């Protein structure tokens, strides 16, 4: 299943980051492979959505990721949720 494959990739990237002090240090070739395939996934999902309608699963998290990338920040949504657990639920929709 696609969800399991994405989970496997995320787990592998997390292990790579953990081994390098929390930073994801990818060489140029690996970065290109990752981004090219992520774009292909986005293109195929777009084709699916045009035929079947939008898939809204994960939109708040994707918005947070978009903002973090635009700012050059790394966001750990789980840490943010724990830090703010007494101030109400966090939908993952901000990258601060």
Helices and strands as residue ranges (DSSP letters): H 2-19, H 28-52, H 59-71, H 77-83
